[in-house]
Amino acid sequence: MSKKKQHFNPADIARQNQRYIQIGLHIAYYRKMRNISQEQLADTLHVSRSYLSSIESPTKPVQTSVELLLHAADALDIPIQLLLEFDDCPQATS
């Protein structure tokens, strides 16, 4: 059995990378709103401060696990949906 290689177009890859950056920026925003340091949140999430810093970086997309996002939302006392709001998603209108 041969595996088909998936090909992603550059626009899709760019959109995905932008979404990873937005997730990190959301984590940073809610962390700062709660006056939690990177060190404190990293300890709670059982990751290094440097890894959390790379997730929060506005210039480097970092893929994270769903498990980490769930723990981050819990630690920040927010619904996970707030971490997954993206500027490129159309908004529902009433």
C-alpha positions as CSV (number, residue, x, y, z in Angstrom):
1,M,0.0,0.0,0.0
2,S,1.4,3.4,-0.9
3,K,0.7,6.5,1.0
4,K,-0.4,9.6,-0.8
5,K,1.6,12.6,0.0
6,Q,-0.5,15.5,1.1
7,H,0.3,18.8,-0.6
8,F,-0.6,22.0,1.1
9,N,-0.8,25.2,-0.9
10,P,1.3,28.1,0.5
11,A,-1.8,30.2,1.3
12,D,-3.1,27.4,3.5
13,I,0.2,27.1,5.3
14,A,0.4,30.8,5.8
15,R,-3.2,30.9,7.3
16,Q,-2.3,28.0,9.6
17,N,0.8,29.7,10.8
18,Q,-1.1,32.9,11.4
19,R,-3.6,31.0,13.5
20,Y,-0.9,29.5,15.7
21,I,0.4,33.0,16.3
22,Q,-3.1,34.2,17.2
23,I,-3.5,31.4,19.7
24,G,-0.2,32.4,21.4
25,L,-1.2,36.1,21.4
26,H,-4.5,35.1,23.0
27,I,-2.7,33.2,25.7
28,A,-0.4,36.1,26.4
29,Y,-3.3,38.6,26.5
30,Y,-5.4,36.6,29.0
31,R,-2.3,35.8,31.1
32,K,-1.5,39.5,31.3
33,M,-5.1,40.4,32.1
34,R,-4.9,38.0,35.1
35,N,-1.5,39.4,36.2
36,I,0.1,35.9,35.8
37,S,3.7,35.8,34.9
38,Q,5.0,33.5,32.2
39,E,6.9,31.6,34.9
40,Q,3.7,31.0,36.9
41,L,1.7,29.9,33.9
42,A,4.5,27.7,32.6
43,D,4.8,26.0,36.0
44,T,1.0,25.4,36.1
45,L,1.1,23.9,32.5
46,H,4.3,21.9,33.3
47,V,6.3,23.4,30.5
48,S,9.4,25.6,30.5
49,R,9.1,29.4,30.5
50,S,11.0,29.5,27.3
51,Y,8.5,27.2,25.6
52,L,5.6,29.3,26.8
53,S,7.5,32.4,25.6
54,S,7.9,30.8,22.1
55,I,4.1,30.0,22.0
56,E,3.3,33.6,22.9
57,S,5.8,35.0,20.3
58,P,4.1,37.3,17.7
59,T,6.7,36.3,15.1
60,K,7.1,32.5,15.3
61,P,4.3,30.1,14.8
62,V,4.5,27.2,17.3
63,Q,2.2,24.2,17.2
64,T,0.7,23.2,20.5
65,S,-1.4,20.3,21.7
66,V,-5.1,20.4,22.3
67,E,-4.2,19.2,25.8
68,L,-2.0,22.2,26.5
69,L,-4.7,24.6,25.2
70,L,-7.3,23.0,27.5
71,H,-5.0,23.3,30.5
72,A,-4.1,26.9,29.5
73,A,-7.8,27.8,29.3
74,D,-8.5,26.3,32.7
75,A,-5.5,28.0,34.2
76,L,-6.6,31.3,32.8
77,D,-10.2,30.6,33.8
78,I,-11.6,31.2,30.3
79,P,-13.5,29.2,27.8
80,I,-11.2,27.5,25.3
81,Q,-13.2,29.2,22.5
82,L,-11.5,32.5,23.4
83,L,-8.1,31.0,22.5
84,L,-9.4,29.8,19.2
85,E,-11.0,33.0,17.8
86,F,-9.3,33.8,14.5
87,D,-9.4,37.1,12.6
88,D,-9.8,35.2,9.3
89,C,-13.0,33.4,10.3
90,P,-16.3,35.0,9.2
91,Q,-18.5,36.1,12.0
92,A,-22.1,35.0,12.2
93,T,-24.6,37.8,11.7
94,S,-28.0,37.9,13.3
